[in-house]
Each structure stands twice: as structure tokens, then as C-alpha cells.
Amino acid sequence: MFDRRTMIKGAGAALGMAISARSYAQIKGANDRLRVAVVGVNGRGQAHMSAFTKLPNVAVTHLVDVDSRVLAKRAGEFAAKGHAAPQIERDYRRMLDRKSVDIVTVATPDHWHAKLAIDAMESGRDVYLEKPIGMAPAEGEALIAAQQRTRRVLQVGNQQRSSKETRELADLVRAGMLGDVYEAQTWYANNRISIGRGQGVPPPAHLDWNMWQGPRPRGPYRSNLVHYNWHWFWKYGTGETCNNAMHELDVARWLMGLTYPKTVSARGSRRFYRGDDWEMYDTLALDLVYADGRAIRWDGNSCNGMPRYGRGRGVLFLGTRGSAIVDRNGFELFDLAGKQIRQVAAPASSETTGTVGEGALDVYHAGNFVDVIRGRASALASPIREGHISTTLCHLGNIAYRTGTALTLDEATGRPSSPEAMKLWSVDYEPGWEVKA
């Protein structure tokens, strides 16, 4: 078993096995340096900064954030590592007005994802978009339409799709190693603390509160909302399901060859710190059942960090000939008696439950994105249509939880038959900030 709690250093060394400077030099346009703007640099954006600087002839040249204090800190840290000092902006629209940006990566809070990605593609940029791709399924539909219209390269940031080990397991599953894979059990376990009771206070001077709210209807600032706790408020966040289940549900349906299920049900509650401002569940059991009887389950435990099979997160595949466990750092195969018959570990590991989530897979995934832009690879590891399906599964879990009903879906589109559920298929916007298809 591997210890999944701590990221092992070595992403840069592992990169050399997957992407070499020599291979880039052999393709057309390889000498054109790609200039990257990272939008949102407080959390996950740090992993973007690190990954793209490890790619040959790619430079992070712009940092964008609505918090001037965070922006200055990240720019200073970046320059201290020996990189050229990046240009900084608090308003992403000024960055899009510049000709000196080729790629935009989006690592903002969830409510900004679709709007920023669409605006960037409309401006002629290729986009690396963190998951979830939007606040609701309608935003995913808008992203698909925008990508088709602009023909820009749009990679969704569920980075395990670029894992060599997960892809190896996918080949084994398709070859029948596990027989008929009839069920996937997925999980996430963490020990998040209480967010307490916030106060309605003026926003700090270093935070552009109106710009932080962006597409969402304007409201008062709260002292315990920014920078991370917005995840647990329905106005700005999408819960642990979109925050983390997206990764494992994506791997499960990818290896099983599935899209939308027939039914979705969710059972959840707030079990810990019930007196705080956290609006959502911290414990959720999500069940996706397909027309042929196959099933995917996700068990989310935000505040109880008990690992399963030595892992804080992962996927267990159950088949008629054997089973497999996979996470970001490798996989194990078992026979029907539960005896391990193979173990494959990644040469460089990726963080699993931290808020930055940095690791080797970020470099591989960014590398695949850049390869497609430059014509070296023909296919994205995670194109928007695939990212939309997996994100929608997570949204449907939230919708089932919020409506308190089991959902029956149109298996072609993922849309629930319930009018009440369809009210949550989209969200409201601040006038003038709408996300449009």
C-alpha cells in the first residue's frame, strides 16, 4: 500500500520520461514560445504555475487575481524561484486585451469557471480549465457550444486522465482482465475543520469584492467566505461532490465505458460542526445506476479522514474475474479471492487530499494540452464533452440531495425528468455577467 497523504517530490524528474525538449524541437511551431496567464493563484493556481513552467518553451508570463495581497505574494514567490517576473492584473479583462498571452488557465472559485473560459476562448486563447467546469449543467452545455464556435483547445483539469498507470489499467480492463466490471466503488476522505460563524463586515481593501462575485448576483461580504470556504455555500460553490468526486467518478465511468446513468440518488447530511455556516452536506453517499444494472457509488466524507485500502481517495472496480484499486499514484490487481496479483506504482506521486493538489499528473496533463496546441498530439486527455459528462454526474448528485428525490434521467442528455430538479439545471447571474451558449 502507498501513503497517499503526502506528495512525494519528483514531478520534474518524471516529466522527462514523458515529454522531452528534443521531441518538441522536431515539430512545426516548436520554437514559438507559448505564454501562459494563470487566473486565480491563491490555491490550485499554484499547481498550474508549477506545471506549466516545467514544460519546454512555455512560460508563465501573467498572473491574475482579484486579491492584490495574494497576487503580490505569488508574483514574488515566482520571481524568487528564478523565473522572469510575471505581469500582474486584478481584472482578467485587461489581460485578455493584451496580445502577449496564448494560453489562459482558470483556477478561480467555481462560479467563475465557465464565464472566464468562454471569454478567453472568444478572445482567441486556448484554455486549461479546472474542474468543475461550471456551477450547473447548463454552463457545461455553454462551454461545449463556445468551444465548437471558436475551435479553441479546451482541456478540463481532471488530471488523472493523463496518468500512465491509470491508462495502463484502462487497457487491462478493456482487454477483459477483470471480466465484466459490474460496479465501481469510489471514495474521498478528509478531516476538514469547522468554518465557524462569519460576520457581515466590509470586504478587506486588498480584495475586489465585486469582481470576486463576478457572474453571481451581488451580495454582502462575509468574514468566513474567502478564500476557501466558498466551497460550502450554494451561491458560490458546488460541494465536495464537484470539488472532489469529479475525479473518481470520471475515472470510474471512463474505464467502464459509461456516460449518463438511468437513476441518481443521494443520501447526505451535515454530521460535523452543525452550528457553523457550512450550508451543505459533509457526508454523502451517491449512487449512479445504469440501465444495464452496472453501478457507480461515491462515498464522500469531508470531515472523517478514515482511509480505505490505505488511500484517502480512489476507485475499486469489481469484476467477474477479479478486482482493481486505482488512485492518482498507481493501481493494484486482485483475483476473486482478494489476493493481490499485480501492483504498479507511479514513479512520481501526486497529492491527493490537499487544497493545492500539486504533483506529476499536473505536468503530464498540461503537457498533453500543449502537445495538442502544437500539433504533437491529436487528442486531448480530457476534452470538454467528456469533462461535461463527469461534471454533470456530480451536479446531479447535488440536485438529488437538494430535492430529496431519486432522479430518473434521459440517458442521452443527462437531464432529469423532474421539473423540480430541472430548476437546478442552471443558475442566476448578475445582469451583464451572464454565461451564454
C-alpha positions, 0 to 999 in steps of 0.5 A: 500500500502507498501513503497517499497523504503526502506528495512525494517530490519528483514531478520534474524528474518524471516529466522527462520520461514523458515529454522531452525538449528534443521531441518538441524541437522536431515539430512545426511551431516548436520554437514559438514560445507559448505564454501562459496567464494563470487566473486565480493563484491563491490555491490550485493556481499554484499547481498550474504555475508549477506545471506549466513552467516545467514544460519546454518553451512555455512560460508563465508570463501573467498572473491574475487575481482579484486579491492584490495581497495574494497576487503580490505574494505569488508574483514574488514567490515566482520571481524568487524561484528564478523565473522572469517576473510575471505581469500582474492584473486584478481584472482578467479583462485587461489581460485578455486585451493584451496580445502577449498571452496564448494560453489562459488557465482558470483556477478561480472559485467555481462560479467563475469557471465557465464565464472566464473560459468562454471569454478567453476562448472568444478572445482567441486563447486556448484554455486549461480549465479546472474542474468543475467546469461550471456551477450547473449543467447548463454552463457545461452545455455553454462551454461545449457550444463556445468551444465548437464556435471558436475551435479553441483547445479546451482541456478540463483539469481532471488530471488523472486522465493523463496518468500512465498507470491509470491508462495502463489499467484502462487497457487491462480492463478493456482487454477483459482482465477483470471480466465484466466490471459490474460496479465501481466503488469510489471514495474521498476522505478528509478531516476538514475543520469547522468554518465557524460563524462569519460576520457581515463586515466590509470586504478587506481593501486588498480584495475586489469584492465585486469582481470576486462575485463576478457572474453571481448576483451581488451580495454582502461580504462575509468574514468566513467566505474567502478564500476557501470556504466558498466551497460550502455555500450554494451561491458560490460553490458546488460541494465536495461532490464537484470539488472532489468526486469529479475525479473518481467518478470520471475515472470510474465511468471512463474505464467502464465505458459509461456516460449518463446513468438511468437513476441518481440518488443521494443520501447526505447530511451535515454530521460535523460542526452543525452550528457553523455556516457550512450550508451543505452536506459533509457526508454523502453517499451517491449512487449512479445506476445504469440501465444495464444494472452496472453501478457507480457509488461515491462515498464522500466524507469531508470531515472523517479522514478514515482511509480505505485500502490505505488511500484517502481517495480512489476507485475499486472496480469489481469484476467477474474475474477479479478486482482493481484499486486505482488512485492518482499514484498507481493501481493494484490487481486482485483475483476473486479471492482478494489476493493481490496479483499485480501492483504498479506504482507511479514513479512520481506521486501526486497529492491527493487530499490537499487544497493545492493538489500539486504533483506529476499528473499536473505536468503530464496533463498540461503537457498533453494540452500543449502537445495538442496546441502544437500539433504533437498530439491529436487528442486531448486527455480530457476534452470538454464533452467528456469533462461535461459528462463527469461534471454533470454526474456530480451536479446531479448528485447535488440536485438529488440531495437538494430535492430529496428525490431519486432522479430518473434521467434521459440517458442521452442528455443527462437531464432529469425528468423532474421539473423540480430538479430541472430548476437546478439545471442552471443558475442566476447571474448578475445582469451583464455577467451572464454565461451564454451558449 
